[in-house]
Amino acid sequence: MAKIDAWTGNSFPLSDYIDVDRGVDTARLVTDKATSVTIVRAGVAQDAQSVRIETAGRPYTYQTEAGQTAQADALIIGYTGHPTIADTDLQVGDRFAVGGVGYEIVGLLSGLSDSLQAYAKVRS
């Protein structure tokens, strides 16, 4: 055993967080500031889901699947890959309202295995 291990008691300070599933990490992030939303898809209300909504002082700039640059007003973070929580189901065109503010999903970040992240426009 290295001398530093003996001095620290052979316990790394962040050892509780090593080998934690990334889906679980995302769940911690979402539940820290969770908002329940009811998605309306093609005029039909879906089951309520918990997401985290992050807005910025200025619009987010992102690149669409077609390679175009677009802007959105909010980033929506949801669950994917958690061992016990169902994956968040969002699609482009979905709408929901929170606190009198309407949102429409305008883009999804692809290739994420540990979280769902979507861009949304604020609709008044």
C-alpha positions in Angstrom: 0.0 0.0 0.0 1.3 3.5 -0.9 2.1 5.8 2.0 -0.5 8.3 0.9 -3.2 5.6 1.1 -2.3 4.9 4.7 -2.3 8.5 5.6 -5.8 9.1 4.1 -7.2 5.9 5.6 -7.2 4.1 2.2 -10.5 5.8 1.3 -10.7 8.2 -1.7 -12.9 11.2 -0.8 -15.2 10.7 -3.8 -15.2 6.9 -3.6 -19.0 6.8 -3.2 -19.4 8.4 -6.6 -17.0 6.1 -8.5 -18.7 3.6 -10.9 -22.1 5.3 -10.6 -24.3 4.8 -13.6 -24.5 7.9 -15.8 -28.2 7.5 -16.0 -28.3 7.7 -12.2 -26.2 10.9 -12.3 -28.7 12.4 -14.8 -31.5 11.5 -12.5 -29.8 13.4 -9.6 -29.5 16.4 -11.9 -33.2 16.3 -13.0 -34.6 15.7 -9.5 -32.6 18.6 -8.1 -34.9 20.9 -10.0 -37.7 18.7 -11.4 -40.8 20.0 -13.1 -43.8 17.8 -14.0 -45.0 18.4 -17.5 -47.8 17.0 -19.6 -46.8 16.8 -23.2 -49.3 17.5 -25.9 -48.4 15.5 -29.0 -50.6 15.9 -32.2 -53.4 17.4 -30.0 -53.3 14.5 -27.5 -52.1 14.9 -23.9 -49.6 12.3 -22.8 -48.8 11.0 -19.3 -47.0 13.5 -17.0 -43.2 13.3 -17.0 -40.5 14.9 -14.8 -37.9 17.0 -16.6 -35.5 19.8 -15.8 -36.0 23.1 -17.6 -33.0 25.4 -18.0 -33.3 28.8 -19.6 -30.6 31.3 -20.3 -30.5 35.1 -20.6 -30.0 34.6 -24.3 -31.2 32.0 -26.8 -29.3 28.7 -27.1 -27.7 28.2 -30.6 -27.7 24.7 -31.9 -27.2 22.8 -35.1 -30.2 20.8 -36.6 -29.9 17.3 -38.1 -29.9 19.0 -41.5 -26.9 21.0 -40.5 -28.7 24.3 -40.1 -28.1 26.7 -37.2 -31.2 27.5 -35.1 -32.0 29.1 -31.8 -34.0 27.9 -28.8 -35.0 29.5 -25.5 -34.6 26.5 -23.1 -32.8 23.3 -22.6 -35.0 20.4 -21.4 -33.2 17.5 -19.6 -34.9 14.2 -19.1 -34.2 10.6 -18.1 -32.6 7.9 -20.3 -30.8 4.8 -19.3 -31.8 4.8 -15.6 -32.2 1.3 -14.1 -35.6 2.1 -12.5 -37.0 5.3 -14.0 -38.7 5.2 -17.4 -37.0 7.1 -20.2 -38.4 10.6 -20.9 -40.4 10.6 -24.1 -40.0 13.9 -26.0 -40.3 14.5 -29.8 -39.8 17.5 -32.0 -43.1 19.3 -32.2 -44.3 18.3 -28.6 -45.7 21.2 -26.6 -46.3 21.8 -22.9 -46.9 24.6 -20.5 -45.3 25.4 -17.1 -46.4 28.4 -15.0 -48.2 30.0 -17.8 -45.3 29.7 -20.2 -45.7 27.5 -23.3 -42.8 25.5 -24.7 -42.4 23.7 -28.0 -39.6 21.1 -28.6 -37.6 22.2 -31.6 -34.6 19.9 -31.5 -33.2 16.8 -29.8 -29.6 16.1 -29.1 -28.8 12.7 -30.6 -26.4 10.0 -29.5 -26.8 10.5 -25.8 -27.1 7.2 -23.8 -27.4 8.7 -20.3 -29.8 11.6 -20.7 -32.4 13.1 -23.0 -31.7 16.7 -23.9 -34.0 18.7 -26.0 -34.1 22.3 -27.2 -37.4 24.2 -26.8 -38.8 27.5 -27.9 -41.0 29.6 -25.6 -44.4 30.1 -27.2 -46.7 32.8 -25.9 
